[in-house]
């Protein structure tokens, strides 16, 4: 029994690691390169946000007969993901990885190396792990927060619905556990479905059920061992760090920063806390405080291009353009072909009115990727500044072809036509921009844009910006 219990525990840790690795890998592909710096692109469970909560606690639930869902092992910065598609893909990746774990573990059963009756602890433990992976895939795809099933559809929901669902996320898992423990038909449905899939993988369910009985007979010893491990992983600063991540998930950013400050007070060189604190200040446009964090991070990790890039962007926000360009050059030296760094440098050059150099970089970005709608947009803006209007319109049209629902492309195209005194066309494109802009920012910008002042008495313009 002891061998079976240890095998199941170690195997389940492997499955949890693979699940979270799936989330991290797709997030990296989707634009959140910070997961690499955080150490998530490995199978080392000690790199997780909190090994105690992320690995040992699910294992504890498994031992007492509950749902051993993976949870919170990796922190994804969704603001860095390139689109809603990638946000959904990150959530899909976890269940897909769990399914791959089940398929991988089932290989000996496909090859008929395993017996069909429960006669050995190893095969029983392997069958149990396969069954649990399948069961978790089904459970995790239920579309309620905070499960991955909800994460798949969340980016496509209206913002108001997302905000309401996030409030429920604190209780969603608890409600699910209560239902599965108390409403027998619901739990039975998932067990039977998992058993059906096990059969399709040539894994006899009776082996898994015998493995579960043997595993649960070892519960007292395992509980004591796990409590000891949980105590070992117990760390006040790590607990505060995990609490901060939960607050971030609930969009309570100021409280998250205060909690990270507490963790840093306990451990002044807690780099992960400094990093997330800097990211939050950056997101909240508290640039001086963000810069403080990025300076420390670049001192501690001078070979990390992302920290230099973020530091450069913040310098730019503070209009410290010389420092900004120096940091971005350092980032490019470390990662020469990074399109994101090129974009930030080009935009900084543009903001500092070094238009010719900025245009060269935007054209370089377009050469690297003809589908780069942002580079086409900024190229059009600079060409408008140079009064190269025909070329500017071509650039804007290319951006519209790639991203026609971007209101700022239409807005800058309107400015281009206004500067040529084509008032009807300018107002038509401005109307399109306002219709696409749900925030109302473009209406405000249009009221103060100098080139539109000649239209200020037009009834059509007044009705647009009212």
Phi, psi and omega in degrees: 000323182296319179298317180297315182298316180295318180298316180295317181297312180294320179295324180288325174298318177300316181296319178297318179298317180295320178301311182287327175299322177300313177303312185294318183296315180291324176298320178297314178298326185277356175126344180272079181289351181294339181296331178291316181293331179281353176085019184277346182272045176219172175258019179276109183296339180288348178276354183288164181309312178208100183303326180298307182285327188275333183240309186289323181293314174302323178295322178297316178298321179299317183295322182272009174090016181260200183263116184268061180290139171292148182201126169064025183284328179235142179257115179263129176271094187295337180294342180270347181289144191286336183197173176296328177303315181291326177299316178294319182298323178298318179290322179296327188300325181297304177300323178298318179295320177297321178295318178297324177298317179297316181295318180297314181292337182277357183307314180298331179286324176299319184277005177061032175277339187262150178285164179264350179241150182289095181232005179208137184300325183295313182291326177296317180292321180294317179297322178296317179298318179298314180299316181296320178299317179295315181300317181293325176300312179300310183297316186291342179271000175294129187279059173234144178290142009258027184285162182296330178301321176287321179302331180292319185266344186305315183299341185262358180273154174302149184303319180298321178293319179301315182297320179293319181293325179296326177296325180285339186300336178295334186243351186302314181293320178298316178299317180298315180299317180298317180296315182292330180277335187248335181257093188303318181300325181293312180296319181297322180301313181291324178294316181294319179297320178295321178295321179299316180293323177302317179298319179295334176271009179068025178255112181296124181301331182297331176293317180295318182292322176293320177299321179295318179297316180295321180296315182291337177290342178265009187306310184305313181295318182293322179299314179299315181297317181291321177300322178295319179293317178301319178295323179298319181282350183297127180210127185298315182292325178291324176297318177295322179298316178294320178299319178299320179294323176296319178295322176297318180299329179267008178063028175262074193290319181296319177294324178297318179297316179298322179291320177295324177299322178296318179296319180292326178297323179286318182230091188302335180253034178283089191297321180298321179292319177299318181297311182291327176296316179296317179300317181294315177300321178298311181299323181275006178063030175263076196290324180297318179289323177297319181298322177304315180292315182294327177296317178295318182295321178289335174289318182286322183230073184293348179264008182265107184295330182295321180293320177296320179298311181297321177297319178297319179298318181293319174304319179297319178298329179272007180063027175264071194292324180297314177296321180300312182293326178296317180292318180292326175296321177296319178296318179292327177297324180280331182217078192298328187258016181286115184296324181295320179292319177303318181296316180295322179293317179300317181293323178295317176299320179296314180296328179271011175067025173265069193294320183297316179293321179297317180299320179299318181291320177297321178293325176296319179296320179295322176299324179286328183207103181294345181267012183278092185295326180295318180296320177297318179300309183293327175299317178298320180298315181292319178297326174297318178300323179277002181064028175264070195293319181298317178294323179297316180298320177299320179294316178297318179297323177294319178296321179293321177300322182277326186211071186293343181266011178274110185296333184288334175295313179296323181297313181287332174293323176298318178299318180301315180287327178296323179292340176264006179066026173268080191295317183297314179295319180300315180292326178296315181289326177295319178299319179298319179296315181295320179297325181278340186269109181278346185275336184086001182295322184293325176302315180295317180296321182296328181292333183252355180292120185305320186294338180271357183296332179291345179262000192301336180265357180287127178304322181296317179295316181299319180291330180292317189262003182299000000 
